[in-house]
Amino acid sequence: MTSHSLSHPTAPWRAGSFHPSFRGKSQLFRQQGKDSSQLLRLMVFYVQERLLGLPLSMVSKVLRCPDGIQINAEGVGLLELSTSTASQTMVVMDLAHLFSQTQAPHPVQDPFMILIQAAQAETCALTIQTMPALVDLALAEVTPLPAPLRQDPAYRFVSHIATLADMDPVQRLHIIGLGKNPLFASPTQVSANTNPV
């Protein structure tokens, strides 16, 4: 399996290096020899202090984030991608904005974005600070989000969790996009005051 190293965005070590809290890359990727039907392949990345995972089946590609995207007070913006044959307008989500108490509109400053298939097969983009890593996680280690956390706005996009015991300290992985919690239930949830680039 091809994998990228994972680094914490606020850490002082070299960008792209593996986070020091991992005891070993081989331990984290130890599941790759198992039956693939019993594994969940995830793209994982940090947003602030939170470790998030997206099922790889949702991911279209990882791109450099273009300049000029404005995020509104709700944490979303619009991006228009054009090719020689077509153009597409997509929603851009700033997860750091959504997980914080920040309400002020601002330009996107993250260097990367992940293009994903969201609700109703629409493509949207998540901005991230560092390149993500690929992880194979045993399905037995994945559990639905506990009921008390489902009422917490900070977990509104999280559907499942897993504990990564191979990290020191042990970390909770918050998984987006499995089950009943799509990023957007409908396009009307995107504020009308977002402006395309």
Z-matrix of the N, CA and C atoms (Angstrom, degrees):
N
C 1 1.447
C 2 1.512 1 109.48
N 3 1.321 2 117.04 1 132.01
C 4 1.448 3 121.40 2 175.05
C 5 1.509 4 109.12 3 -79.26
N 6 1.324 5 117.31 4 137.16
C 7 1.456 6 119.58 5 -179.31
C 8 1.506 7 110.29 6 -141.64
N 9 1.331 8 114.92 7 154.67
C 10 1.449 9 121.81 8 173.00
C 11 1.510 10 107.91 9 -104.87
N 12 1.339 11 117.40 10 152.51
C 13 1.451 12 119.58 11 175.17
C 14 1.519 13 109.40 12 -77.27
N 15 1.320 14 115.46 13 156.75
C 16 1.458 15 122.18 14 -175.15
C 17 1.509 16 109.26 15 -116.42
N 18 1.317 17 117.07 16 130.04
C 19 1.459 18 119.97 17 176.26
C 20 1.509 19 109.97 18 -129.96
N 21 1.310 20 115.35 19 150.02
C 22 1.456 21 121.50 20 178.31
C 23 1.515 22 108.33 21 -79.68
N 24 1.343 23 118.96 22 133.81
C 25 1.458 24 120.74 23 -172.97
C 26 1.514 25 115.17 24 -65.78
N 27 1.340 26 118.28 25 -23.05
C 28 1.455 27 119.45 26 -178.30
C 29 1.519 28 112.54 27 -99.84
N 30 1.318 29 116.90 28 2.92
C 31 1.458 30 119.65 29 -176.03
C 32 1.523 31 111.70 30 -76.83
N 33 1.351 32 117.71 31 149.83
C 34 1.459 33 120.37 32 -177.25
C 35 1.517 34 114.53 33 -81.92
N 36 1.343 35 118.41 34 -5.48
C 37 1.454 36 118.77 35 -177.66
C 38 1.519 37 111.13 36 -78.56
N 39 1.314 38 115.72 37 172.22
C 40 1.458 39 122.86 38 -176.34
C 41 1.519 40 111.04 39 -57.28
N 42 1.324 41 115.70 40 134.29
C 43 1.466 42 121.09 41 178.37
C 44 1.515 43 109.73 42 -58.89
N 45 1.322 44 115.99 43 135.30
C 46 1.459 45 120.68 44 179.42
C 47 1.514 46 113.47 45 91.38
N 48 1.330 47 117.92 46 -9.69
C 49 1.457 48 119.31 47 178.39
C 50 1.520 49 109.12 48 -78.19
N 51 1.317 50 116.70 49 157.58
C 52 1.454 51 120.19 50 -178.33
C 53 1.513 52 109.68 51 -73.84
N 54 1.308 53 116.36 52 139.26
C 55 1.460 54 121.81 53 -177.59
C 56 1.531 55 109.75 54 -56.78
N 57 1.352 56 119.05 55 131.18
C 58 1.462 57 121.01 56 -176.12
C 59 1.518 58 113.40 57 -62.20
N 60 1.323 59 118.27 58 -20.63
C 61 1.457 60 119.29 59 -178.90
C 62 1.530 61 112.32 60 -71.93
N 63 1.340 62 118.36 61 -15.02
C 64 1.458 63 120.22 62 175.06
C 65 1.523 64 108.88 63 -74.69
N 66 1.324 65 116.29 64 129.88
C 67 1.458 66 119.11 65 178.52
C 68 1.515 67 111.46 66 -74.06
N 69 1.290 68 116.49 67 -24.80
C 70 1.460 69 118.94 68 179.49
C 71 1.504 70 110.74 69 179.16
N 72 1.315 71 116.03 70 136.73
C 73 1.453 72 120.01 71 -179.77
C 74 1.522 73 110.07 72 -61.66
N 75 1.326 74 116.84 73 -36.56
C 76 1.458 75 119.33 74 -177.59
C 77 1.522 76 111.19 75 -64.91
N 78 1.357 77 117.67 76 -32.93
C 79 1.455 78 119.29 77 178.09
C 80 1.519 79 110.78 78 -69.08
N 81 1.329 80 116.98 79 -42.04
C 82 1.454 81 119.82 80 -178.42
C 83 1.523 82 111.29 81 -63.95
N 84 1.324 83 116.80 82 -36.82
C 85 1.462 84 120.88 83 -177.48
C 86 1.529 85 111.98 84 -97.82
N 87 1.326 86 116.58 85 20.86
C 88 1.462 87 120.61 86 -173.73
C 89 1.520 88 113.22 87 -64.63
N 90 1.341 89 118.09 88 -19.99
C 91 1.457 90 121.14 89 -174.26
C 92 1.524 91 113.11 90 -76.01
N 93 1.336 92 118.84 91 -8.33
C 94 1.453 93 119.19 92 -168.49
C 95 1.526 94 114.26 93 -65.13
N 96 1.327 95 118.22 94 -18.11
C 97 1.449 96 119.90 95 178.50
C 98 1.518 97 113.62 96 -83.98
N 99 1.334 98 117.80 97 -6.28
C 100 1.457 99 121.03 98 -176.98
C 101 1.527 100 111.49 99 -82.81
N 102 1.329 101 114.96 100 168.94
C 103 1.460 102 122.02 101 176.72
C 104 1.526 103 109.03 102 -57.89
N 105 1.326 104 116.90 103 123.95
C 106 1.465 105 120.59 104 -174.71
C 107 1.526 106 112.54 105 -64.06
N 108 1.342 107 117.95 106 -22.37
C 109 1.463 108 119.45 107 178.77
C 110 1.524 109 111.70 108 -70.53
N 111 1.318 110 117.05 109 -15.93
C 112 1.463 111 121.79 110 179.40
C 113 1.520 112 112.45 111 -101.10
N 114 1.332 113 116.49 112 10.14
C 115 1.461 114 121.21 113 -176.78
C 116 1.519 115 111.12 114 -118.47
N 117 1.309 116 115.07 115 150.10
C 118 1.453 117 122.60 116 171.75
C 119 1.520 118 106.77 117 -114.52
N 120 1.324 119 116.47 118 116.65
C 121 1.467 120 120.70 119 179.07
C 122 1.522 121 108.50 120 -89.22
N 123 1.326 122 115.52 121 123.84
C 124 1.458 123 121.88 122 -174.21
C 125 1.515 124 111.77 123 -123.80
N 126 1.321 125 115.87 124 148.45
C 127 1.453 126 122.72 125 166.26
C 128 1.528 127 105.34 126 -99.22
N 129 1.337 128 117.25 127 119.88
C 130 1.463 129 120.63 128 -174.45
C 131 1.521 130 110.73 129 -115.38
N 132 1.329 131 115.49 130 148.88
C 133 1.460 132 122.07 131 -177.22
C 134 1.521 133 108.69 132 -162.61
N 135 1.319 134 115.33 133 159.25
C 136 1.464 135 120.54 134 176.54
C 137 1.520 136 110.52 135 -93.33
N 138 1.328 137 115.72 136 141.10
C 139 1.459 138 123.15 137 164.86
C 140 1.518 139 105.02 138 -125.94
N 141 1.333 140 115.79 139 112.13
C 142 1.454 141 121.72 140 -170.48
C 143 1.524 142 107.72 141 56.00
N 144 1.314 143 118.75 142 -124.32
C 145 1.469 144 121.02 143 -179.47
C 146 1.525 145 112.32 144 -96.35
N 147 1.303 146 117.41 145 7.00
C 148 1.455 147 121.49 146 -172.89
C 149 1.523 148 110.11 147 -101.55
N 150 1.334 149 116.86 148 130.83
C 151 1.457 150 122.59 149 176.94
C 152 1.527 151 108.05 150 -92.51
N 153 1.335 152 116.06 151 118.00
C 154 1.460 153 121.93 152 -176.49
C 155 1.519 154 110.68 153 -113.18
N 156 1.318 155 115.96 154 152.11
C 157 1.449 156 121.33 155 176.01
C 158 1.517 157 111.40 156 -133.55
N 159 1.323 158 115.93 157 138.74
C 160 1.463 159 122.67 158 175.30
C 161 1.521 160 108.36 159 -117.13
N 162 1.334 161 118.96 160 132.74
C 163 1.464 162 119.29 161 173.08
C 164 1.529 163 109.92 162 -56.56
N 165 1.316 164 116.49 163 132.64
C 166 1.463 165 120.16 164 -176.79
C 167 1.525 166 111.43 165 -60.81
N 168 1.324 167 116.92 166 -25.74
C 169 1.467 168 120.26 167 178.93
C 170 1.528 169 112.22 168 -64.74
N 171 1.334 170 117.70 169 -19.83
C 172 1.466 171 121.37 170 178.24
C 173 1.527 172 112.46 171 -86.19
N 174 1.332 173 117.02 172 -17.91
C 175 1.465 174 121.32 173 -169.73
C 176 1.524 175 110.72 174 -87.39
N 177 1.335 176 116.10 175 126.80
C 178 1.465 177 120.91 176 174.64
C 179 1.515 178 110.98 177 -87.70
N 180 1.336 179 116.32 178 -50.40
C 181 1.464 180 120.97 179 178.90
C 182 1.517 181 110.01 180 -169.64
N 183 1.336 182 115.19 181 165.38
C 184 1.464 183 122.63 182 173.25
C 185 1.518 184 107.17 183 -111.63
N 186 1.331 185 116.23 184 129.88
C 187 1.463 186 121.71 185 -175.76
C 188 1.519 187 110.94 186 -128.25
N 189 1.331 188 115.05 187 160.44
C 190 1.463 189 120.07 188 164.75
C 191 1.520 190 107.71 189 -67.14
N 192 1.322 191 116.21 190 138.88
C 193 1.460 192 120.39 191 -178.31
C 194 1.525 193 109.86 192 -80.51
N 195 1.326 194 118.81 193 124.31
C 196 1.468 195 119.97 194 179.42
C 197 1.525 196 111.46 195 -70.39
N 198 1.311 197 115.99 196 156.39
C 199 1.464 198 121.28 197 177.60
C 200 1.527 199 110.37 198 -74.39
N 201 1.323 200 115.28 199 158.33
C 202 1.455 201 120.64 200 168.99
C 203 1.508 202 116.74 201 92.15
N 204 1.338 203 118.87 202 4.61
C 205 1.464 204 120.26 203 178.54
C 206 1.528 205 108.68 204 -80.83
N 207 1.315 206 116.44 205 126.64
C 208 1.463 207 121.86 206 178.78
C 209 1.531 208 109.57 207 -102.60
N 210 1.326 209 115.49 208 129.97
C 211 1.462 210 121.89 209 177.31
C 212 1.523 211 108.58 210 -99.70
N 213 1.333 212 116.89 211 132.84
C 214 1.463 213 119.53 212 -178.77
C 215 1.527 214 110.84 213 -86.05
N 216 1.328 215 116.55 214 -176.20
C 217 1.463 216 121.42 215 -176.18
C 218 1.525 217 112.65 216 -65.28
N 219 1.334 218 117.44 217 -17.57
C 220 1.461 219 121.63 218 178.93
C 221 1.524 220 112.50 219 -91.31
N 222 1.327 221 117.64 220 -1.15
C 223 1.457 222 120.77 221 176.69
C 224 1.513 223 115.07 222 89.31
N 225 1.336 224 117.84 223 15.45
C 226 1.462 225 120.54 224 179.43
C 227 1.523 226 110.52 225 -129.22
N 228 1.313 227 115.28 226 156.91
C 229 1.456 228 122.33 227 175.50
C 230 1.515 229 108.92 228 -145.90
N 231 1.308 230 116.72 229 -176.11
C 232 1.460 231 122.06 230 178.82
C 233 1.516 232 110.00 231 -125.50
N 234 1.325 233 115.08 232 145.43
C 235 1.456 234 122.23 233 177.32
C 236 1.515 235 108.03 234 -131.71
N 237 1.316 236 116.81 235 132.37
C 238 1.461 237 120.88 236 175.60
C 239 1.517 238 108.67 237 -105.29
N 240 1.325 239 115.84 238 117.26
C 241 1.462 240 122.55 239 177.29
C 242 1.516 241 108.46 240 -101.61
N 243 1.315 242 116.32 241 129.41
C 244 1.467 243 120.70 242 -179.17
C 245 1.519 244 110.28 243 -122.59
N 246 1.326 245 115.10 244 140.03
C 247 1.459 246 121.75 245 171.41
C 248 1.522 247 107.02 246 -121.82
N 249 1.313 248 116.28 247 -177.96
C 250 1.464 249 119.51 248 -179.56
C 251 1.530 250 112.12 249 -67.43
N 252 1.339 251 117.29 250 -19.50
C 253 1.465 252 119.89 251 -176.36
C 254 1.526 253 114.66 252 -112.12
N 255 1.335 254 118.08 253 -19.58
C 256 1.467 255 119.23 254 -175.58
C 257 1.520 256 110.75 255 -159.82
N 258 1.311 257 114.66 256 166.45
C 259 1.463 258 120.43 257 172.75
C 260 1.518 259 108.46 258 -131.76
N 261 1.321 260 115.48 259 152.68
C 262 1.457 261 120.94 260 -177.25
C 263 1.520 262 108.47 261 -141.55
N 264 1.319 263 116.69 262 132.89
C 265 1.456 264 121.46 263 174.58
C 266 1.518 265 108.09 264 -101.46
N 267 1.324 266 116.67 265 128.71
C 268 1.458 267 120.04 266 -179.22
C 269 1.520 268 111.17 267 -130.05
N 270 1.312 269 114.38 268 156.01
C 271 1.456 270 122.14 269 176.66
C 272 1.524 271 108.98 270 -78.43
N 273 1.328 272 116.12 271 137.62
C 274 1.464 273 122.94 272 174.31
C 275 1.521 274 107.48 273 -114.28
N 276 1.324 275 116.35 274 127.20
C 277 1.463 276 121.19 275 179.30
C 278 1.516 277 110.38 276 -110.30
N 279 1.328 278 116.11 277 131.40
C 280 1.459 279 122.41 278 173.65
C 281 1.527 280 107.10 279 -100.16
N 282 1.337 281 116.55 280 96.51
C 283 1.461 282 120.22 281 -175.35
C 284 1.521 283 111.95 282 -64.48
N 285 1.337 284 117.52 283 -34.16
C 286 1.466 285 119.85 284 178.29
C 287 1.524 286 110.10 285 -60.78
N 288 1.311 287 116.64 286 -39.37
C 289 1.471 288 121.69 287 177.00
C 290 1.527 289 110.12 288 -64.38
N 291 1.321 290 116.75 289 -44.31
C 292 1.459 291 120.76 290 -177.10
C 293 1.523 292 112.48 291 -68.32
N 294 1.350 293 117.00 292 -31.34
C 295 1.461 294 120.19 293 -179.57
C 296 1.526 295 112.64 294 -83.97
N 297 1.322 296 117.89 295 -12.37
C 298 1.462 297 121.58 296 -178.49
C 299 1.520 298 109.67 297 -103.42
N 300 1.313 299 115.27 298 -179.36
C 301 1.458 300 120.36 299 177.84
C 302 1.528 301 111.69 300 -92.40
N 303 1.331 302 117.13 301 5.49
C 304 1.456 303 120.93 302 -177.70
C 305 1.525 304 110.52 303 -63.80
N 306 1.305 305 116.77 304 134.33
C 307 1.456 306 121.17 305 178.09
C 308 1.526 307 112.37 306 -119.67
N 309 1.321 308 117.57 307 -12.71
C 310 1.464 309 120.28 308 -173.87
C 311 1.526 310 111.09 309 -75.91
N 312 1.330 311 118.28 310 137.24
C 313 1.470 312 121.13 311 171.83
C 314 1.529 313 109.89 312 -60.90
N 315 1.328 314 116.15 313 150.91
C 316 1.468 315 119.77 314 -178.35
C 317 1.525 316 109.54 315 -161.79
N 318 1.336 317 117.71 316 159.93
C 319 1.463 318 120.02 317 173.70
C 320 1.527 319 110.59 318 -77.86
N 321 1.317 320 116.62 319 150.47
C 322 1.467 321 121.07 320 175.75
C 323 1.525 322 108.88 321 -67.22
N 324 1.336 323 115.99 322 133.55
C 325 1.457 324 120.94 323 178.44
C 326 1.519 325 112.68 324 -117.20
N 327 1.332 326 117.47 325 -8.74
C 328 1.461 327 120.10 326 179.65
C 329 1.525 328 110.37 327 -69.40
N 330 1.343 329 117.67 328 143.10
C 331 1.466 330 119.89 329 -176.03
C 332 1.527 331 115.28 330 -81.66
N 333 1.337 332 118.27 331 -16.93
C 334 1.462 333 120.68 332 -175.49
C 335 1.524 334 110.78 333 -127.27
N 336 1.324 335 115.16 334 159.24
C 337 1.460 336 120.93 335 171.94
C 338 1.525 337 109.12 336 -141.10
N 339 1.332 338 114.50 337 146.91
C 340 1.461 339 121.68 338 175.71
C 341 1.523 340 107.36 339 -106.95
N 342 1.326 341 116.87 340 123.06
C 343 1.465 342 120.99 341 174.71
C 344 1.520 343 108.12 342 -88.09
N 345 1.332 344 115.97 343 126.07
C 346 1.461 345 120.22 344 -176.99
C 347 1.521 346 110.60 345 -131.69
N 348 1.331 347 114.64 346 159.69
C 349 1.458 348 121.62 347 172.28
C 350 1.521 349 107.47 348 -89.14
N 351 1.327 350 117.00 349 112.37
C 352 1.461 351 121.96 350 -178.50
C 353 1.521 352 109.55 351 -96.21
N 354 1.327 353 116.83 352 -157.59
C 355 1.461 354 121.19 353 -179.01
C 356 1.518 355 110.58 354 -60.22
N 357 1.329 356 115.87 355 148.08
C 358 1.464 357 123.33 356 177.47
C 359 1.524 358 112.25 357 58.38
N 360 1.345 359 115.95 358 29.90
C 361 1.470 360 123.32 359 175.36
C 362 1.522 361 113.49 360 61.13
N 363 1.328 362 117.72 361 20.14
C 364 1.457 363 120.27 362 176.91
C 365 1.522 364 109.78 363 -85.93
N 366 1.331 365 115.81 364 144.99
C 367 1.457 366 120.63 365 177.77
C 368 1.514 367 109.22 366 -86.32
N 369 1.332 368 116.22 367 135.14
C 370 1.458 369 120.26 368 171.41
C 371 1.521 370 107.95 369 -136.97
N 372 1.315 371 116.53 370 170.85
C 373 1.459 372 121.70 371 -175.83
C 374 1.518 373 110.07 372 -124.34
N 375 1.329 374 116.01 373 139.43
C 376 1.458 375 122.75 374 172.99
C 377 1.518 376 107.58 375 -111.31
N 378 1.318 377 117.63 376 128.59
C 379 1.462 378 119.84 377 178.31
C 380 1.526 379 109.17 378 -86.32
N 381 1.339 380 116.22 379 139.75
C 382 1.466 381 121.53 380 -179.40
C 383 1.521 382 109.91 381 -138.05
N 384 1.344 383 115.50 382 157.44
C 385 1.457 384 120.87 383 -175.01
C 386 1.517 385 114.08 384 -87.15
N 387 1.342 386 117.68 385 -28.58
C 388 1.462 387 121.09 386 -178.11
C 389 1.521 388 109.54 387 -135.06
N 390 1.335 389 116.03 388 161.86
C 391 1.458 390 119.67 389 175.68
C 392 1.525 391 109.80 390 -61.99
N 393 1.322 392 117.94 391 137.88
C 394 1.465 393 120.55 392 -179.99
C 395 1.524 394 111.70 393 -77.86
N 396 1.332 395 115.23 394 170.42
C 397 1.466 396 122.46 395 175.28
C 398 1.524 397 108.67 396 -115.52
N 399 1.326 398 116.14 397 160.34
C 400 1.464 399 121.48 398 175.45
C 401 1.521 400 109.07 399 -103.39
N 402 1.326 401 116.31 400 135.59
C 403 1.457 402 121.98 401 -178.80
C 404 1.521 403 108.94 402 -135.71
N 405 1.327 404 116.50 403 135.74
C 406 1.456 405 122.21 404 169.63
C 407 1.520 406 107.35 405 -99.34
N 408 1.327 407 116.37 406 121.22
C 409 1.457 408 121.43 407 -175.78
C 410 1.522 409 108.89 408 -120.07
N 411 1.333 410 116.96 409 132.30
C 412 1.464 411 120.24 410 177.74
C 413 1.523 412 109.82 411 -62.81
N 414 1.334 413 116.86 412 133.15
C 415 1.465 414 120.64 413 179.86
C 416 1.523 415 111.90 414 -57.94
N 417 1.333 416 116.71 415 -29.16
C 418 1.463 417 120.17 416 179.79
C 419 1.524 418 112.06 417 -65.17
N 420 1.332 419 117.35 418 -19.99
C 421 1.468 420 121.07 419 -179.16
C 422 1.529 421 112.29 420 -88.78
N 423 1.328 422 117.36 421 -5.64
C 424 1.463 423 121.93 422 -176.15
C 425 1.528 424 109.30 423 -99.77
N 426 1.338 425 116.39 424 129.62
C 427 1.461 426 120.66 425 179.47
C 428 1.529 427 110.06 426 -129.14
N 429 1.335 428 118.03 427 151.03
C 430 1.468 429 119.88 428 176.05
C 431 1.527 430 110.71 429 -61.06
N 432 1.311 431 115.70 430 152.69
C 433 1.458 432 120.77 431 177.51
C 434 1.527 433 109.21 432 -58.69
N 435 1.346 434 117.84 433 129.94
C 436 1.470 435 119.85 434 179.74
C 437 1.528 436 111.95 435 -57.88
N 438 1.318 437 116.22 436 145.27
C 439 1.467 438 121.84 437 -175.36
C 440 1.526 439 113.79 438 -53.39
N 441 1.350 440 120.54 439 -42.21
C 442 1.472 441 118.92 440 -179.19
C 443 1.529 442 113.23 441 -61.21
N 444 1.335 443 117.38 442 -30.48
C 445 1.465 444 120.22 443 -178.35
C 446 1.525 445 112.28 444 -79.69
N 447 1.322 446 117.60 445 -18.01
C 448 1.468 447 120.02 446 -177.95
C 449 1.524 448 112.25 447 -66.31
N 450 1.325 449 116.87 448 -21.05
C 451 1.466 450 120.73 449 179.08
C 452 1.527 451 112.27 450 -88.46
N 453 1.326 452 117.09 451 -8.65
C 454 1.466 453 121.80 452 -176.87
C 455 1.525 454 109.19 453 -84.19
N 456 1.341 455 118.55 454 121.70
C 457 1.472 456 120.50 455 -179.90
C 458 1.525 457 113.52 456 -57.13
N 459 1.325 458 117.48 457 -27.37
C 460 1.464 459 120.38 458 179.75
C 461 1.523 460 112.11 459 -66.69
N 462 1.333 461 117.45 460 -16.65
C 463 1.466 462 121.46 461 -178.98
C 464 1.522 463 111.86 462 -110.23
N 465 1.320 464 117.68 463 18.58
C 466 1.465 465 119.58 464 -171.79
C 467 1.522 466 113.92 465 -63.34
N 468 1.335 467 118.76 466 -24.01
C 469 1.462 468 120.60 467 179.55
C 470 1.527 469 112.50 468 -100.98
N 471 1.324 470 116.96 469 -5.61
C 472 1.464 471 121.17 470 -174.95
C 473 1.521 472 109.09 471 -89.18
N 474 1.322 473 116.39 472 127.64
C 475 1.462 474 120.15 473 179.67
C 476 1.524 475 112.24 474 -106.13
N 477 1.342 476 117.09 475 -31.98
C 478 1.458 477 121.94 476 -176.40
C 479 1.527 478 109.32 477 -140.98
N 480 1.322 479 115.10 478 162.71
C 481 1.458 480 120.52 479 175.63
C 482 1.523 481 109.43 480 -134.25
N 483 1.311 482 115.13 481 160.49
C 484 1.461 483 121.79 482 173.54
C 485 1.517 484 107.35 483 -147.35
N 486 1.315 485 116.65 484 150.56
C 487 1.457 486 121.62 485 176.79
C 488 1.518 487 108.32 486 -102.43
N 489 1.334 488 116.24 487 125.78
C 490 1.460 489 121.44 488 179.06
C 491 1.522 490 108.27 489 -96.52
N 492 1.330 491 115.30 490 93.68
C 493 1.461 492 120.76 491 -175.99
C 494 1.519 493 112.57 492 -70.89
N 495 1.337 494 117.98 493 -17.78
C 496 1.461 495 121.17 494 -178.76
C 497 1.519 496 112.71 495 -80.31
N 498 1.321 497 117.22 496 -0.90
C 499 1.458 498 120.33 497 176.74
C 500 1.523 499 109.20 498 -98.06
N 501 1.303 500 116.50 499 147.88
C 502 1.455 501 122.17 500 179.70
C 503 1.522 502 108.85 501 -126.32
N 504 1.339 503 119.18 502 106.01
C 505 1.463 504 125.59 503 4.58
C 506 1.530 505 112.03 504 -74.22
N 507 1.326 506 115.24 505 163.19
C 508 1.468 507 121.04 506 177.49
C 509 1.526 508 109.02 507 -57.62
N 510 1.339 509 116.53 508 136.85
C 511 1.465 510 120.94 509 -176.75
C 512 1.526 511 110.56 510 -119.38
N 513 1.318 512 114.33 511 148.80
C 514 1.463 513 120.28 512 173.28
C 515 1.524 514 108.26 513 -94.57
N 516 1.318 515 115.85 514 128.86
C 517 1.460 516 122.23 515 176.37
C 518 1.521 517 108.23 516 -97.33
N 519 1.329 518 116.41 517 125.30
C 520 1.463 519 122.82 518 179.06
C 521 1.522 520 107.83 519 -98.55
N 522 1.325 521 117.11 520 117.88
C 523 1.464 522 121.50 521 -173.84
C 524 1.525 523 109.60 522 -101.14
N 525 1.319 524 115.14 523 128.95
C 526 1.461 525 122.98 524 -179.30
C 527 1.526 526 108.67 525 -103.37
N 528 1.324 527 116.95 526 139.81
C 529 1.454 528 119.48 527 165.87
C 530 1.505 529 117.20 528 96.01
N 531 1.336 530 118.92 529 0.11
C 532 1.460 531 120.09 530 173.82
C 533 1.522 532 108.34 531 -94.27
N 534 1.302 533 117.34 532 140.93
C 535 1.453 534 119.29 533 172.51
C 536 1.509 535 114.84 534 75.11
N 537 1.334 536 116.82 535 -128.69
C 538 1.461 537 121.77 536 -163.15
C 539 1.521 538 114.68 537 -98.68
N 540 1.303 539 120.08 538 7.01
C 541 1.460 540 119.71 539 -173.95
C 542 1.520 541 112.28 540 -117.74
N 543 1.335 542 118.36 541 75.64
C 544 1.467 543 119.48 542 176.83
C 545 1.518 544 110.46 543 -68.08
N 546 1.319 545 116.10 544 160.28
C 547 1.458 546 119.30 545 179.82
C 548 1.515 547 110.74 546 -65.12
N 549 1.321 548 116.66 547 -40.57
C 550 1.457 549 120.77 548 174.54
C 551 1.515 550 107.52 549 -134.43
N 552 1.312 551 116.99 550 127.85
C 553 1.464 552 119.39 551 176.95
C 554 1.515 553 110.74 552 -73.74
N 555 1.333 554 116.67 553 -30.94
C 556 1.457 555 120.25 554 178.17
C 557 1.516 556 109.01 555 -157.69
N 558 1.335 557 117.78 556 157.60
C 559 1.460 558 120.56 557 -179.00
C 560 1.522 559 113.02 558 -61.12
N 561 1.335 560 118.59 559 -20.73
C 562 1.464 561 120.21 560 -178.65
C 563 1.517 562 112.15 561 -69.92
N 564 1.340 563 117.34 562 -12.16
C 565 1.455 564 119.69 563 177.14
C 566 1.523 565 111.84 564 -76.77
N 567 1.306 566 117.33 565 -11.81
C 568 1.455 567 120.90 566 177.10
C 569 1.521 568 107.57 567 -85.04
N 570 1.314 569 116.43 568 126.19
C 571 1.460 570 120.22 569 -175.60
C 572 1.515 571 111.52 570 -61.23
N 573 1.321 572 115.41 571 142.22
C 574 1.466 573 121.10 572 -179.59
C 575 1.516 574 112.55 573 -71.73
N 576 1.344 575 117.45 574 -12.91
C 577 1.461 576 117.54 575 -177.94
C 578 1.516 577 113.53 576 -92.57
N 579 1.357 578 117.37 577 13.63
C 580 1.453 579 119.07 578 172.52
C 581 1.515 580 108.64 579 -77.88
N 582 1.317 581 115.69 580 146.60
C 583 1.461 582 120.68 581 -176.82
C 584 1.513 583 110.28 582 -118.30
N 585 1.326 584 119.81 583 128.88
C 586 1.457 585 121.13 584 176.21
C 587 1.513 586 110.91 585 -65.94
N 588 1.340 587 114.93 586 151.94
C 589 1.464 588 121.00 587 177.70
C 590 1.505 589 109.41 588 -71.35
